[in-house]
Amino acid sequence: MTGIQQKLATGRGKYTPEYPELGTGPVNYEDSISEEFFQAERKAVFEKNWLCIGRTERLPKKGSFFTRELPGGLASIVITRGLDDNFYAFHNVCAHRGNKVVWQEHPLEELSGTCRAFSCKYHGWRYGLDGGVNHITNEGEFFDLDKSKLQMPPVHCEEWAGFIFVNLAKDPVPLRTFLGEGLLEIEQYPFHLMTQRYGFSTRIKGNWKLAVDSVCEWYHPPYVHGRFIDPDLAKAEQLVPPIDSYHYDLFRPHMLTSVPGPPQLPPREPGHAGEARQEQKWVYRLFRAGLFGPDDIPDIGPMPEFLNRGNIASWGNDQFWVFPNISIQIWARNFYITYTYWPETVDSHIYEIDLYFVPPANAHERLAQELVVDSTIEFAMQDVNTIEATHSALKTRAQDTFFLSDQELLIRQFHTVIRETVAAYQAGENKES
């Protein structure tokens, strides 16, 4: 164990035995390659749970709106801030002939803007910001039509900590009940100060759960990201913090992991980054930023007490996993990232990464933020290659038993919760039939 590892080690022992309901035995990944399971998962998980679809900053004033095309044909949704200042969401479907109401040149492209009403391009029916019909073209030509009962089908919509959630179920539990005590404290964090957003998305040829798995452990960095840590594999292995320096907390169906991070660089005089070298470490010194954030940390006031619950030495970030498909990562250097995973098919998903910073005050701060962004995307794309390789190998079913280490605890929990959620849904369906 290196000096860095000795400094971070706590000697606390293994985590997994503290959750006996999860077991310690080998696991099976049929839930990531079975078409039958995928169809049940879609109904049990994505049509029944709260899904985060954006931030309230996208709806800055009354009349603001944006659309979301949830991958895999899950739903096409319009989200608005009504004239009463409340948030509304509804399916983007006209009550007349089923045309999509809110779109421009290309029906599948998302858009945003401001208006007082929506007009269907097909026959001119109009809808208010609450989704209700307020004008029918040639209304007198219809039969037994009660305009007051017509609307774009509503979707349950609630806001928490500036995040907008929707639920496609008919009668879901309230959002705050769903989040529970393990997550509610997050709303103390000043997300509203971080309005500089950098957003990216891509399609990955692999099951969405395998992508979640890839960022639930720090077992892989020396091998997947080795050239960023140290080109010498032996040295890269020695720079990764020991397993007992992390913190894990499971509060079903959600979970948390906290990780150590490097100390910020000391101040330096402008122009003194050292001799130029073609390596990542020199670039980090030059721009005073890296994967763990800018070294010149913006002042956002005192840190809320809920952060770093495990009292990690050299704390780097808290990764709050909100079931089923979003990670909210709050970083020690006063920025945050969301990772969202949207299944399309059993074999593909859309991967969204959004990074939020305090708006930069000058070019130096902007360049530092952009280096953090570039580093994050580069690391993510290295993970993507592994995800696609894993999925293609699992599909062969040549291996069906896999072993998880102690630091893969969150993976064990995640797949267990998914499988139990699907099983409960199927049991209910069988009982009704």
C-alpha positions in Angstrom: 0.0 0.0 0.0 1.4 3.4 -1.0 1.7 6.4 1.3 -1.4 8.0 -0.3 -3.4 4.8 0.2 -2.2 4.4 3.8 -3.3 8.0 4.5 -6.8 7.3 3.2 -7.3 3.8 4.6 -9.6 3.4 7.7 -9.4 -0.3 8.4 -13.2 -0.5 8.8 -13.6 -3.9 7.1 -16.1 -5.0 4.5 -19.4 -3.2 3.7 -21.5 -5.9 2.0 -22.0 -8.1 5.1 -23.8 -5.1 6.7 -26.6 -5.7 4.2 -27.4 -9.5 4.7 -30.6 -9.2 2.6 -28.3 -8.7 -0.5 -26.2 -11.8 0.1 -22.6 -12.2 -1.0 -23.0 -14.9 -3.6 -22.5 -14.8 -7.4 -25.0 -12.9 -9.5 -26.6 -13.4 -12.9 -27.1 -10.7 -15.5 -30.0 -12.1 -17.4 -31.9 -9.0 -16.4 -29.6 -7.0 -18.8 -30.0 -9.2 -21.9 -33.5 -10.7 -21.7 -36.1 -9.2 -24.0 -38.9 -10.5 -21.9 -37.3 -9.0 -18.8 -36.8 -5.7 -20.6 -40.5 -5.4 -21.5 -41.6 -6.1 -17.9 -38.9 -3.7 -16.6 -40.3 -0.9 -18.8 -43.7 -1.3 -17.3 -42.7 -2.0 -13.7 -39.9 0.5 -13.4 -40.2 3.3 -16.0 -44.0 3.5 -16.2 -44.5 3.4 -12.4 -41.7 5.5 -10.9 -40.7 9.2 -10.7 -38.4 10.2 -13.6 -36.2 13.3 -13.6 -36.6 15.2 -16.9 -34.8 18.5 -16.3 -34.2 21.6 -14.2 -36.6 24.4 -13.3 -34.0 26.8 -14.8 -35.4 25.7 -18.2 -38.8 27.2 -17.1 -37.7 30.7 -15.9 -41.0 32.5 -16.2 -44.7 32.1 -16.8 -45.4 30.7 -20.2 -42.0 28.9 -20.5 -42.1 25.3 -21.8 -39.9 22.5 -23.1 -40.6 19.1 -24.6 -39.0 15.8 -23.8 -39.0 12.7 -26.1 -38.4 9.9 -23.6 -36.4 7.2 -25.5 -37.8 4.0 -26.6 -41.2 5.6 -27.3 -41.9 5.7 -23.6 -43.6 9.1 -23.9 -43.6 12.5 -25.6 -44.1 15.1 -22.9 -44.7 18.9 -22.7 -43.6 20.6 -19.5 -44.8 24.2 -18.8 -44.8 26.9 -16.2 -48.4 28.0 -16.3 -49.8 31.5 -15.9 -50.5 30.5 -12.3 -46.8 29.9 -11.8 -47.3 26.1 -11.3 -45.6 23.4 -13.2 -47.6 21.2 -15.6 -46.8 18.1 -17.7 -48.9 16.4 -20.3 -48.6 13.9 -23.1 -47.9 15.7 -26.4 -51.1 14.3 -28.1 -54.0 16.2 -29.6 -57.5 15.2 -28.4 -58.9 15.6 -31.9 -57.0 13.2 -34.2 -54.0 12.2 -32.1 -51.4 14.5 -33.8 -48.4 15.7 -31.9 -49.2 19.3 -30.8 -45.9 20.9 -29.9 -43.2 20.6 -32.5 -41.6 22.6 -35.3 -40.0 21.2 -38.5 -39.2 17.7 -37.2 -41.7 15.9 -34.9 -39.1 13.9 -33.0 -36.9 16.9 -32.1 -37.2 18.5 -28.7 -37.8 22.2 -28.4 -38.3 25.0 -25.8 -39.7 28.5 -25.8 -42.3 30.8 -24.4 -46.0 31.1 -25.3 -49.5 31.6 -24.0 -51.1 28.7 -25.8 -50.2 25.7 -28.0 -51.8 25.3 -31.5 -52.1 22.0 -33.2 -50.6 22.2 -36.7 -53.1 19.7 -38.1 -56.5 21.4 -37.6 -55.8 24.4 -35.3 -57.1 23.2 -32.0 -55.5 25.2 -29.2 -54.5 24.3 -25.7 -53.7 26.3 -22.6 -50.5 26.0 -20.6 -52.3 23.5 -18.3 -53.0 21.3 -21.3 -56.7 22.0 -21.5 -58.5 22.7 -24.8 -59.5 26.4 -25.1 -60.3 26.6 -28.9 -61.8 24.1 -31.3 -61.8 25.0 -35.0 -65.4 25.0 -36.4 -66.7 23.8 -33.0 -70.3 23.8 -34.2 -69.6 21.0 -36.7 -69.0 18.4 -34.0 -71.5 16.3 -32.1 -72.1 16.2 -28.4 -68.7 17.9 -27.7 -67.9 19.1 -24.2 -64.8 21.3 -24.7 -64.3 21.6 -20.9 -63.5 17.9 -20.6 -61.0 17.8 -23.5 -57.2 18.1 -22.9 -53.8 16.7 -23.7 -53.6 13.8 -21.2 -52.0 15.0 -18.0 -48.8 13.6 -16.5 -48.1 13.8 -12.8 -45.4 16.5 -12.3 -43.6 17.6 -9.2 -40.5 19.7 -8.4 -37.8 18.9 -5.8 -34.6 20.8 -5.2 -35.1 22.5 -8.6 -35.4 19.1 -10.4 -38.5 18.4 -12.3 -39.9 14.9 -12.1 -42.8 13.2 -13.9 -44.6 9.9 -13.2 -46.5 8.1 -15.9 -48.6 6.0 -13.5 -52.2 6.8 -12.8 -51.9 7.2 -9.1 -48.3 7.4 -7.9 -47.1 8.1 -4.4 -46.1 11.7 -3.8 -42.5 12.5 -5.0 -41.2 13.4 -1.5 -42.6 10.1 -0.2 -40.8 8.3 -3.0 -37.5 10.1 -2.2 -37.6 9.4 1.5 -35.4 10.8 4.2 -32.2 9.5 2.6 -32.5 12.0 -0.2 -34.7 14.9 1.0 -31.8 16.8 2.6 -30.3 17.4 -0.8 -32.6 20.3 -1.3 -30.4 22.3 1.1 -27.7 22.4 -1.6 -27.6 25.7 -3.6 -28.2 24.2 -7.0 -29.8 27.5 -8.1 -26.3 29.2 -8.1 -25.0 26.8 -10.7 -26.6 27.9 -13.9 -23.7 27.4 -16.3 -24.7 24.1 -18.0 -22.8 21.9 -20.4 -24.9 19.0 -21.7 -24.2 16.0 -23.8 -26.0 12.8 -24.8 -25.1 9.7 -26.9 -26.6 6.4 -27.8 -24.8 3.3 -26.3 -25.1 -0.2 -27.7 -25.6 -1.8 -24.4 -28.2 -2.3 -21.6 -28.8 0.8 -19.5 -28.1 -1.1 -16.2 -24.6 -2.0 -17.3 -23.9 1.7 -17.8 -25.1 2.4 -14.2 -22.9 -0.4 -13.0 -19.8 1.2 -14.6 -19.9 4.3 -12.3 -21.0 2.5 -9.2 -17.5 1.3 -8.3 -13.8 2.4 -8.5 -12.4 -1.0 -9.1 -11.9 -0.3 -12.9 -10.1 3.1 -13.1 -6.5 1.8 -13.3 -7.4 -0.3 -16.2 -10.1 1.6 -18.1 -8.7 5.1 -17.4 -5.1 4.1 -16.7 -3.5 6.5 -19.2 -5.1 9.4 -17.4 -4.0 8.3 -14.0 -0.6 7.1 -14.9 0.6 5.3 -18.1 2.5 2.8 -15.9 -0.2 0.4 -14.8 1.5 -0.5 -11.6 1.7 3.1 -10.6 -1.9 3.7 -11.6 -3.0 0.8 -9.3 -1.1 2.4 -6.4 -2.9 5.8 -6.9 -6.4 4.5 -6.5 -7.8 4.9 -3.0 -8.3 1.7 -1.0 -11.9 0.3 -0.7 -12.3 1.3 2.9 -11.7 5.0 2.1 -15.1 5.2 0.4 -18.5 5.5 2.0 -21.7 3.6 1.1 -25.3 4.0 2.2 -28.3 2.1 0.9 -31.8 3.4 1.4 -34.0 1.4 -0.9 -34.6 2.0 -3.6 -32.0 4.7 -3.7 -28.3 4.7 -2.7 -25.2 6.8 -2.0 -21.5 6.4 -2.5 -19.0 9.0 -1.5 -15.4 9.0 -2.9 -12.1 10.6 -2.0 -10.5 13.1 -4.3 -7.1 14.8 -4.8 -6.3 18.0 -2.9 -6.6 21.2 -4.9 -3.4 22.7 -6.4 -1.7 25.4 -4.4 -1.8 28.9 -5.9 0.8 29.7 -8.5 2.0 32.8 -10.3 0.6 33.3 -13.8 2.8 31.7 -16.4 4.5 29.3 -14.1 3.0 25.9 -15.0 6.3 24.2 -15.3 8.0 22.9 -18.4 5.5 22.0 -21.1 4.9 18.2 -21.4 2.5 16.2 -23.5 0.6 14.7 -20.5 -2.7 15.2 -18.7 -1.1 16.2 -15.4 0.7 19.2 -17.0 -2.6 20.3 -18.7 -4.3 20.1 -15.3 -1.6 22.3 -13.8 -1.8 24.8 -16.7 -5.6 25.3 -16.5 -5.9 24.7 -12.8 -8.6 22.1 -13.2 -9.1 18.4 -13.7 -11.6 15.6 -13.4 -12.4 16.5 -9.8 -13.1 20.2 -10.6 -11.5 23.6 -10.8 -8.7 24.4 -8.3 -10.0 27.9 -7.9 -13.2 27.0 -6.1 -16.1 29.5 -6.3 -17.6 30.7 -3.0 -21.2 29.4 -2.6 -21.3 29.7 1.2 -20.9 27.0 3.9 -21.4 23.4 2.8 -24.7 21.8 4.0 -24.1 19.2 6.8 -25.7 16.3 4.8 -22.6 16.1 2.5 -19.7 13.7 3.2 -21.8 11.6 5.6 -19.0 9.1 6.0 -16.4 11.8 7.0 -14.1 10.8 4.2 -10.6 12.1 4.3 -9.9 14.3 1.3 -13.6 14.1 0.2 -14.1 14.3 -3.5 -17.9 14.0 -4.1 -21.2 12.4 -3.1 -23.0 10.4 -5.7 -26.7 10.2 -4.9 -28.5 7.6 -7.0 -32.2 8.4 -7.4 -34.0 5.3 -8.5 -34.3 4.3 -11.2 -32.0 6.1 -13.6 -30.3 9.3 -12.4 -27.2 10.0 -10.4 -26.8 13.5 -8.8 -23.1 14.0 -8.1 -22.3 16.9 -5.7 -18.6 17.7 -5.9 -16.4 19.2 -3.2 -15.2 21.9 -5.6 -18.7 23.4 -5.8 -20.2 22.1 -9.0 -22.5 19.2 -9.7 -23.1 16.6 -12.5 -26.2 14.5 -13.4 -25.9 11.2 -15.2 -29.2 9.9 -16.7 -29.8 6.6 -18.4 -32.8 6.1 -20.7 -33.4 2.6 -22.1 -34.4 2.4 -25.8 -34.3 -1.4 -26.2 -32.8 -4.2 -24.2 -29.6 -3.7 -26.3 -29.3 0.2 -26.3 -29.9 3.3 -24.3 -29.5 7.1 -24.3 -26.8 8.3 -21.9 -27.1 12.0 -20.8 -24.4 13.9 -18.9 -25.1 17.4 -17.6 -22.5 19.5 -15.8 -23.5 22.6 -13.8 -21.1 25.4 -12.5 -21.3 28.8 -11.0 -21.2 31.1 -14.1 -17.5 31.9 -14.9 -16.4 35.5 -14.2 -13.6 35.5 -16.7 -11.9 33.5 -19.4 -9.6 31.6 -17.0 -12.7 30.3 -15.1 -14.4 29.4 -18.3 -11.4 27.4 -19.6 -11.1 25.6 -16.3 -14.7 24.6 -16.4 -14.3 23.4 -20.0 -11.4 21.2 -19.0 -13.5 19.6 -16.3 -16.2 19.0 -18.9 -13.7 17.5 -21.4 -12.2 15.3 -18.8 -15.6 14.1 -17.7 -16.7 13.3 -21.2 -13.4 11.5 -22.0 -13.7 9.3 -18.9 -17.4 8.6 -19.8 -16.6 7.6 -23.3 -13.9 5.2 -22.1 -16.5 3.6 -19.9 -18.9 3.4 -22.9 -16.4 1.1 -24.7 -16.4 -1.2 -21.7 -20.2 -1.2 -21.5 -20.6 -2.2 -25.1 -17.9 -4.9 -24.8 -19.7 -6.2 -21.6 -23.1 -6.3 -23.2 -21.9 -8.0 -26.4 -20.2 -10.7 -24.4 -23.1 -11.2 -22.0 -25.4 -11.7 -25.0 -23.5 -14.9 -25.9 -24.6 -16.4 -22.5 -21.3 -18.3 -22.5 -21.0 -17.2 -18.9 -24.0 -16.9 -16.6 -22.4 -16.6 -13.1 -20.5 -13.5 -12.0 -18.8 -12.5 -8.8 -19.0 -9.1 -7.2 -16.4 -7.7 -4.8 -17.1 -5.7 -1.7 -16.7 -2.3 -3.5 -19.3 -3.5 -6.0 -22.0 -3.3 -3.3 -24.1 -0.7 -5.1 -24.2 -2.9 -8.2 -25.5 -5.8 -6.1 -28.2 -3.5 -4.6 -29.2 -1.9 -7.9 -29.9 -5.2 -9.7 -31.6 -6.6 -6.7 -34.0 -3.7 -6.5 -34.7 -3.8 -10.2 -35.4 -7.6 -10.1 -37.6 -7.3 -7.0 -39.5 -4.3 -8.6 -40.2 -6.3 -11.7 -41.2 -9.4 -9.7 -43.7 -7.4 -7.6 -45.2 -5.9 -10.7 -45.6 -9.3 -12.3 -47.1 -10.8 -9.2 -49.7 -8.0 -9.1 -50.5 -8.6 -12.8 -51.0 -12.3 -12.2 -53.2 -11.6 -9.2 -55.4 -9.3 -11.3 -55.7 -11.7 -14.1 
